[in-house]
Amino acid sequence: METGRRIRSVDKAMALLELLGESRSALSLAELERKSGLPKSTIHGLLSTLREHHMVSQQPDGRYCLGLRIFELGCAVSASWDITSVAAPYLSRLSAETGATAFLSVRSGAEAVTLDQSSEGGGLRIVSEVGGRLPLYCTSQGKLFLAWCSSEAERTRLLRAHPPVPHTPHTITDPDRLAQELGAIRAQGYAVEDGEFRIGLRSVSAPIFGPGGALRYTLGVVGLFRRASAPEFTLALRLAVDYAAQITAELAKLK
């Protein structure tokens, strides 16, 4: 069946794949039924089809997990991206020079996804794991993506998909204040997160642009910086902005 351009059976299959991807262990049919809210018969039919395409694998005990084909497709996507190979040395350098964790992010839907990271500085590894998803409105990388939305309508759509909730007392949830913050980010060319997602953590992210000046990725640093005005944080900010600009220049040469 189709609703507009959305095919409901595909939506349901994707929901099952996402549940399996988020789980740290294989899930039973009953667990998938509880987590998805779908009828058991529907889940069984979808899993049978996905298993034929090796997108899902069934273990001897009957539980389900992601299949080998998912890994193969992920590797194919990764191999086609210039960004990870170009950014890797900058991530290592940024982490080593700041003593914090450096990370590379991309926007997927209404969330920021970590593409790569480095903890060369020897500090505590505190960024989300590669593939981890983070909210847009309370992270430095996320606020950059919101600030560079192509239109106000797109920004509104993204915020409606994940309405701001207070993760800490510092999270900006007021629409007017958030709009003001995003305007300042666009003007200054970088974004700062000052304990808005996790108490005690501060991060800064800078934009990496693609052809036509569209924001494609963000380069950032996160750590247990004392204050956003501390010299070590100012250094991290300057380096992130500088290295993001260099990555942008390198990507332009590849096109």
N, C-alpha and C positions, 0 to 999 in steps of 0.2 A: 504494500500500500504506500501511497505517496501523499505527503502533506506539503503543498507548495513544491519546492525543489528538494525537500528532505525525504529520504526513503526510510521509513520507520524501522524496517528490519535491519538496515545497516546501522542506524543509531543504536539499536539494541545490541548488535554484535560488538560495536565499538565500546559500549558501556561495559560489556563483559571483559573485553581485552584490557580496558583501563583498570578494572577491579583486579584482574590477575596481575597486571603490571605493578599496582600499588601494594599488593600483598607480598610479604616476605616469605611466604610458604604457599604450597599448593592449596587450593580450595575445593571443598566438596560441593556437590550439586546443591545440597541444603544450604550451605554457607553463601553460595552465589545467589540462591533464591532470596535469602534474607537480606543480603546487601544490595541487590539490584531491584527488588520489588517485582520482578518479572515472574510469570507462572513457570513452574518447573518444566512443563512440557515444552514451552517456548525456549527456555534455556538449553534443554537437552538437544532440541533440534538445531539451534544455532551452534552449540559446541560440536555437534557431529559434523556439521558443514565445515567449521573452522579447523577441525582435526584433519579432515580430508585434505585441506590445503596446508597442513603442517603449521598453521598459525597457533594452534593449541595442542598440547600433548596431555595424554591421560596416563597417570601413574598406575602401578599395579594395585594400589589400594583404592582406585577409582577416583581419586582427586585430580583436579585439573591445574595445569600451569601453562605459561606461554611456551610456544613451540619454537623449534629451530629456525623456521622461516622468518620469524620476527627478528631474530638475531641477524640473519643474513641480510634482510632488508635494511636494518639499522646500519650495518657495516657498509652497505652500498650507498646509503645517504651520507654517512660520514666521509666516505672516500670522495664524494663529489663536492665536498665543502672545502674551499680554499681557506676559509677563516680559521679553522683549528690549527692548521700547519703554520699559517702566517702569524697567528697570535701567540703560539706556544712560547717562543723565546721572550716575548714581552711579558707574558705572565710570570715566567720564572724570574726575570729581572725585577719586575715590579714587587714580587713577593720578597726577594732577597734584599732589596733596597729599603723596604718598609718594615720588614720583620712581621708582616701580617699575611693574610691569605688573599691572593689575587684571584679574580674570577672573570669569566667571559659569559655573557648572557644574551639570549635572544627572546623575543616575545612569541608566545604561542597562545593564541586566543586571548583570554583576559588574565594571563599569568606570565611571569618571567621564568624562563627555564635556564638552568646552569648548563652551558655547553662544555666548559672546561674550567679547571682551577689549578692553582699551584700554592704550595706552602713551603717554598724554598727557604723562607726566612726563619724556619725553625719554631715559629710560634704555634699557638693552639689552632688547630684546623676547625674553623667554626662556620664556614660557608656550607650551604646545602650541597649534597653530593651531586655529581654529574647526572643530569636528567631530573634533578629536583625542581619542583615548582614553587614559586613564591608569589605573594600578592603584589600588585602594582602600586597601590596607594601608599604603602608604608616601607618600601625599600628604595634605595637610591637608584638601582637599575630600573625598577618598576616605574618610579616617578619620571625618569627620563623618557620611557616609552609613552607615558601619558602626556608629557609635555610636548612631544613631537608627533602627536596624533595628527592625521591629515585634516581633521575637521572637529568641531565641537561635538557634532553628532556622534562621531566615532568614539570620542572620549566618554561621552555620556553612556554609550552602549557598553563600553568596557567596565565602567564603574557600576552599572546596573547589574552586570553579570556577577560581579563580586562586590557588593556594597561594603563600604568601609566600616570596619568594626574596630574597637580599641584593643589592640594587642598589648599595649602598655599605656600608662598615663600620658605619654608623649605622642601617641598616634593621632594624626590629623584626620578627623572624621567630618568636620564642618565643611560643607561644599564650597562656601565662599573663601574660607581660609585655604583650602586645598587648591582652588583655582588661582589664588594669589601666589601660592608657593610654586605652582607649575609655570606661571608666567615668569617668575624670577629665574627658574631653572632654565627656561628657554633663552632668556636674555643673557645669563652668565655662562651658559654652555656646559654645565655640569650639575649633578644632583648630590645632595648630602642627606644621609639618614642618621638622625641623632637619637638613638635609643627608641625609635618608633616601632620597631618590630620585635626586638629583644632588648630588655634592660641591660645596660652596660656595653652594648655593641654599637659601634659607629662605622659607617661606610661612606664611600664616595664613589660615584660612577661617572664616566665620561662617554660621549657618543662616538660610535664608529659608523660612518656614513657609507652608503652604496652609491651606485650611479644615480645621477639626478639630485643628489643631496638628501635622499631618504634615509632615515635612521634605520640601520639594519641590526646592529649589535651594540652592546655596551661593555666597557672594560672597567672593572672596579676593584676596590680593596676594602676588606672588612676586618676589624680587629677590636681589641679591648683598649681603644684609644681613650685617654683620660678625659679629653674635652675636644669638641669640634674646632676649638681655637688653638689647641696645643700645636707646638712646632712640628711634631712627628705626623700629625694629621694634615697639616698644611703641606708638608713634603709629599705625603701620599696623594693629596689632591693634585698638586702640580705634576707629579709623575704620571698619574692616571690620565690627565688631560693631554700631556705631551705624547705618551705612548699610544693613546687612542688615535691621535692625529696621524702618527706614523703608520699605524696599521691601516687607517683609511687610505693613506697615500700608497701603501704597498698593494692594497686590494685594487686600487684604480689602475695600477700598472698591469694587472693580470687580465683586465677586460679588453 
